[in-house]
Amino acid sequence: MTDAPIKGPASYFPSIEKKYGRPIADWQGIVRAHYPAKHMELVAILKSEHGLGHGHANAIVAHALAEDKV
């Protein structure tokens, strides 16, 4: 069995955890606490309140919204 590379937003998760020192579950909890805000509003919250870069914030939000089908 071959380990397929992780694709999509989740491919950013190891670098996000390493750079910001928090597990992805914490970041997703922050995103979910701000529902029903829209995608870009959630990205802006992670960027302005928590200092994440745009790509990292976007990956977290996209993954959480896809999981929750919001």
MODELLER restraints for C-alpha pairs under 7 A, 6 or more apart:
rsr = mdl.restraints
at = mdl.atoms
rsr.add(forms.Gaussian(group=physical.xy_distance, feature=features.Distance(at['CA:9:A'], at['CA:59:A']), mean=4.48, stdev=0.5))
rsr.add(forms.Gaussian(group=physical.xy_distance, feature=features.Distance(at['CA:9:A'], at['CA:60:A']), mean=6.87, stdev=0.5))
rsr.add(forms.Gaussian(group=physical.xy_distance, feature=features.Distance(at['CA:9:A'], at['CA:62:A']), mean=6.78, stdev=0.5))
rsr.add(forms.Gaussian(group=physical.xy_distance, feature=features.Distance(at['CA:9:A'], at['CA:63:A']), mean=5.98, stdev=0.5))
rsr.add(forms.Gaussian(group=physical.xy_distance, feature=features.Distance(at['CA:10:A'], at['CA:63:A']), mean=6.96, stdev=0.5))
rsr.add(forms.Gaussian(group=physical.xy_distance, feature=features.Distance(at['CA:12:A'], at['CA:56:A']), mean=6.74, stdev=0.5))
rsr.add(forms.Gaussian(group=physical.xy_distance, feature=features.Distance(at['CA:12:A'], at['CA:59:A']), mean=6.84, stdev=0.5))
rsr.add(forms.Gaussian(group=physical.xy_distance, feature=features.Distance(at['CA:13:A'], at['CA:24:A']), mean=6.66, stdev=0.5))
rsr.add(forms.Gaussian(group=physical.xy_distance, feature=features.Distance(at['CA:16:A'], at['CA:56:A']), mean=6.47, stdev=0.5))
rsr.add(forms.Gaussian(group=physical.xy_distance, feature=features.Distance(at['CA:17:A'], at['CA:23:A']), mean=5.45, stdev=0.5))
rsr.add(forms.Gaussian(group=physical.xy_distance, feature=features.Distance(at['CA:17:A'], at['CA:24:A']), mean=6.54, stdev=0.5))
rsr.add(forms.Gaussian(group=physical.xy_distance, feature=features.Distance(at['CA:28:A'], at['CA:60:A']), mean=6.52, stdev=0.5))
rsr.add(forms.Gaussian(group=physical.xy_distance, feature=features.Distance(at['CA:28:A'], at['CA:64:A']), mean=6.00, stdev=0.5))
rsr.add(forms.Gaussian(group=physical.xy_distance, feature=features.Distance(at['CA:31:A'], at['CA:42:A']), mean=6.25, stdev=0.5))
rsr.add(forms.Gaussian(group=physical.xy_distance, feature=features.Distance(at['CA:31:A'], at['CA:61:A']), mean=6.56, stdev=0.5))
rsr.add(forms.Gaussian(group=physical.xy_distance, feature=features.Distance(at['CA:39:A'], at['CA:61:A']), mean=6.61, stdev=0.5))
rsr.add(forms.Gaussian(group=physical.xy_distance, feature=features.Distance(at['CA:42:A'], at['CA:61:A']), mean=6.63, stdev=0.5))
rsr.add(forms.Gaussian(group=physical.xy_distance, feature=features.Distance(at['CA:43:A'], at['CA:57:A']), mean=5.24, stdev=0.5))
rsr.add(forms.Gaussian(group=physical.xy_distance, feature=features.Distance(at['CA:43:A'], at['CA:58:A']), mean=5.60, stdev=0.5))
rsr.add(forms.Gaussian(group=physical.xy_distance, feature=features.Distance(at['CA:43:A'], at['CA:61:A']), mean=6.45, stdev=0.5))
rsr.add(forms.Gaussian(group=physical.xy_distance, feature=features.Distance(at['CA:46:A'], at['CA:52:A']), mean=5.83, stdev=0.5))
rsr.add(forms.Gaussian(group=physical.xy_distance, feature=features.Distance(at['CA:46:A'], at['CA:57:A']), mean=5.84, stdev=0.5))
rsr.add(forms.Gaussian(group=physical.xy_distance, feature=features.Distance(at['CA:47:A'], at['CA:53:A']), mean=6.04, stdev=0.5))
rsr.add(forms.Gaussian(group=physical.xy_distance, feature=features.Distance(at['CA:47:A'], at['CA:54:A']), mean=6.60, stdev=0.5))
rsr.add(forms.Gaussian(group=physical.xy_distance, feature=features.Distance(at['CA:47:A'], at['CA:57:A']), mean=6.57, stdev=0.5))
